[in-house]
C-alpha cells in the first residue's frame, strides 16, 4: 500500500520578513503533491483571494498573485487541498510599500509673473508620481473645481530609485475669476497613499487693459509677452490661432511658442517672427512644374512655384509673403479638395459641389504633437512651485 502525503509548499515569495518597494508585489509558491491540486486559497490580511494555479508537470504546481498593497506589514496564508482532501497551509509576513515617495507638483501655467484679466482663467499643473493617481482635489479660493487629468507617460527623472516606474501627469482646471488674488490649492494622492499639497496665487487685475496675459479656454493655454502683442497686431485669430503649448526654448535657448496654425519665435534682436513650419513639415521645395502658370497665376522666382485661384486670393488677402512665405509645392489633391504648402503654412480648400471653403491647416499643432511624441516629453517643465 502506497501512503499519500500532504501537499508540500516551498519556494514562497516574497521572502518572509522582507521589505518590498512600492508597486506590484508578486506572491507565489511552489506546490509538490502526489495528487492533483483541487483548490489553492490565499488569505491576505484575512481576506480571501483565489490565485492563479499553473500545472508545471511532474507533480509540481505554481500559484501566483500580484497586488499593490498599502504601506505596512502584510500577513499571508496559503491553503492547498489535493484531490484526496488532504490540506496543507503555510503562513508568513512581509513589509509592503517601503518608504513612500511624495508626488512632486509644479505649476506650468500661467507664468508666475502673469497679470490675468478678469473672466475665464485656468491652471496647468504637472504631477510626477511613482504610481497611478488615486485622487486629485483642486480648489480656487476654497471652491472645488473639476479637474482634467492626462497621463503624459513615463517621466524621465525624479529620484535615485531607478528600479521604480515614474509617471508624469498634466492636471488642468479653469474657472471664471474676479479681480484680486485667487489662491489655487492642489492635493494629489497616489495609489500607495503618498500625498502632496501645494498652493499658488493667481493675480487678477481689475481692468483688463492692465493684463499682460490672455487665456484661451479651448486649449487651456496662456499667451504672454512678447508673443501677445505680435498676436494681437497681426490678426492672430485668423492666421496664428490659439496657443497649443506654453512658451519653450530650443537647444540654443531661443524662445518660441506653438500655435494652432503657426509657431512664433523670438530672435536675438528681440523681434518676433513666424517659424518656417511649412518647410519643416514638407521639406525642401519640390521641383517647380514644367508647365506654364497660365492666366491669373502668380509665380515666385525664389521657388519657381505659382499660386492661382482660391489659394492665391486667400494668400493675398491674409498677409501674403510676410505671413505665409513662398510656396514650396504646387496644389495637390486631398480627400475633400486640394491644398498647397508654403514656407510657414498649409492652405487647404474643401469643395462642396460648386462651393469652396478655404482655411489653414493646424500645422503648428501637428508639428508640436509630432515633436512631443518623438522626444517623449509632455511639455516644457517649469521650476516654479
PyMOL commands that set and color helices and strands:
alter all, ss='L'
color gray80, all
select helices_A, chain A and resi 208-210+227-233+236-239+277-282+309-317+320-324+363-375
alter helices_A, ss='H'
color red, helices_A
select strands_A, chain A and resi 8-13+24-32+37-44+47-49+52-57+60-68+72-82+87-96+104-109+115-116+119-129+133-140+143-145+148-154+167-177+180-190+195-204+213-216+221-224+248-249+255-258+263-266+272-274+298-299+306-307+332-333+337-342+345-352+355-360
alter strands_A, ss='S'
color yellow, strands_A
deselect
rebuild
show_as cartoon
